[in-house]
């Protein structure tokens, strides 16, 4: 009986991991598609305020609007995105964006439980980090870093 419970628990954990990776890959494809099609309006709607851009905390909606419009108007594309990794954020995750008290505080104060950090790699070898929280069918973007 104990062995059966352990096997069921292990199967559940493996299925859960596969489901999370599928969601991460779906999020990468969706956001990349919005960027590549130039849909700044949808990206603005998905962006949560405050927003972490590399090491800067954006607190004004007009500034996040300008960010998305400007990079898309400049021709920014995400070519052949591939999920490199997806992790739930923890107390050390802020260091991947920037090691500062402001970024550490942003992670503690503004990112809800269950936020994931998605790292994607493009065809050029450049990387992008996204902070994403998915609720039902809604995706919220809390941060963007890259390409680096």
JOPE-V444406 format. One record per residue. N is the residue number from 1. RES is the residue in one letter. SS is DSSP state (H for helix, E for strand, L for the rest). NEAR is the number of other C-alpha atoms within 8 Angstrom. D_FIRST is the distance of its C-alpha to the first C-alpha in Angstrom with 2 decimals. Layout:
((N,RES,SS,NEAR,D_FIRST) (N,RES,SS,NEAR,D_FIRST))
This chain:
((1,X,L,4,0.00) (2,X,H,5,3.81) (3,X,H,6,5.40) (4,X,H,7,5.13) (5,X,H,8,6.38) (6,X,H,8,8.73) (7,X,H,8,9.96) (8,X,H,8,10.69) (9,X,H,8,12.43) (10,X,H,8,14.36) (11,X,H,8,15.42) (12,X,H,8,16.62) (13,X,H,8,18.56) (14,X,H,8,20.16) (15,X,H,8,21.15) (16,X,H,8,22.55) (17,X,H,8,24.59) (18,X,H,8,26.01) (19,X,H,8,26.95) (20,X,H,8,28.70) (21,X,H,9,30.60) (22,X,H,8,31.71) (23,X,H,8,33.03) (24,X,H,11,34.77) (25,X,H,10,36.41) (26,X,H,8,37.46) (27,X,H,9,39.02) (28,X,H,13,40.88) (29,X,H,9,42.24) (30,X,H,8,43.32) (31,X,H,9,45.10) (32,X,H,11,46.68) (33,X,H,8,47.90) (34,X,H,12,49.48) (35,X,H,14,51.17) (36,X,H,10,52.40) (37,X,H,6,53.77) (38,X,L,8,55.50) (39,X,L,9,53.79) (40,X,H,12,54.54) (41,X,H,6,54.37) (42,X,H,8,50.68) (43,X,H,12,49.95) (44,X,H,10,51.89) (45,X,H,7,49.92) (46,X,H,9,46.60) (47,X,E,11,47.85) (48,X,E,9,46.95) (49,X,E,9,49.50) (50,X,E,10,49.83) (51,X,E,13,49.16) (52,X,E,13,48.76) (53,X,E,10,50.97) (54,X,L,10,50.63) (55,X,L,8,51.60) (56,X,E,7,53.54) (57,X,E,10,52.30) (58,X,E,12,53.90) (59,X,L,8,54.39) (60,X,L,8,56.87) (61,X,H,8,55.93) (62,X,H,6,59.20) (63,X,H,9,58.29) (64,X,H,12,54.97) (65,X,H,10,56.92) (66,X,H,8,59.44) (67,X,H,8,56.80) (68,X,H,11,55.19) (69,X,H,9,58.57) (70,X,H,8,60.19) (71,X,H,9,57.60) (72,X,H,12,57.34) (73,X,H,8,61.14) (74,X,L,6,61.41) (75,X,L,6,59.42) (76,X,L,9,56.10) (77,X,L,8,53.51) (78,X,L,9,49.97) (79,X,L,7,50.20) (80,X,L,6,47.13) (81,X,L,12,44.60) (82,X,E,9,41.40) (83,X,E,12,38.48) (84,X,E,8,38.41) (85,X,E,7,35.67) (86,X,E,11,34.29) (87,X,E,7,32.96) (88,X,E,8,32.42) (89,X,L,10,35.35) (90,X,L,5,35.05) (91,X,L,7,37.69) (92,X,L,6,39.09) (93,X,H,8,39.28) (94,X,H,11,42.80) (95,X,H,9,44.15) (96,X,H,6,43.70) (97,X,L,10,46.32) (98,X,L,9,48.61) (99,X,L,9,48.49) (100,X,L,7,50.38) (101,X,H,6,49.95) (102,X,H,6,50.71) (103,X,H,15,47.96) (104,X,H,11,45.46) (105,X,H,8,46.48) (106,X,H,11,46.19) (107,X,H,10,42.56) (108,X,H,8,41.77) (109,X,H,6,43.87) (110,X,H,7,43.83) (111,X,L,9,40.61) (112,X,L,6,37.93) (113,X,L,4,34.30) (114,X,L,7,32.63) (115,X,L,12,35.83) (116,X,E,11,35.40) (117,X,E,12,37.84) (118,X,E,15,38.41) (119,X,E,12,40.43) (120,X,E,13,42.08) (121,X,E,13,44.32) (122,X,L,12,47.33) (123,X,L,8,49.10) (124,X,L,6,51.59) (125,X,L,6,48.93) (126,X,L,9,49.48) (127,X,E,11,46.60) (128,X,E,12,46.08) (129,X,E,12,43.72) (130,X,E,12,42.74) (131,X,E,12,41.13) (132,X,E,13,39.38) (133,X,E,12,37.52) (134,X,E,9,36.18) (135,X,E,6,35.81) (136,X,L,4,34.92) (137,X,L,5,37.66) (138,X,E,6,39.94) (139,X,E,10,40.36) (140,X,E,10,42.29) (141,X,E,13,43.86) (142,X,E,15,44.37) (143,X,E,12,45.75) (144,X,E,12,47.28) (145,X,E,11,48.29) (146,X,E,8,50.09) (147,X,L,6,50.91) (148,X,L,6,50.83))
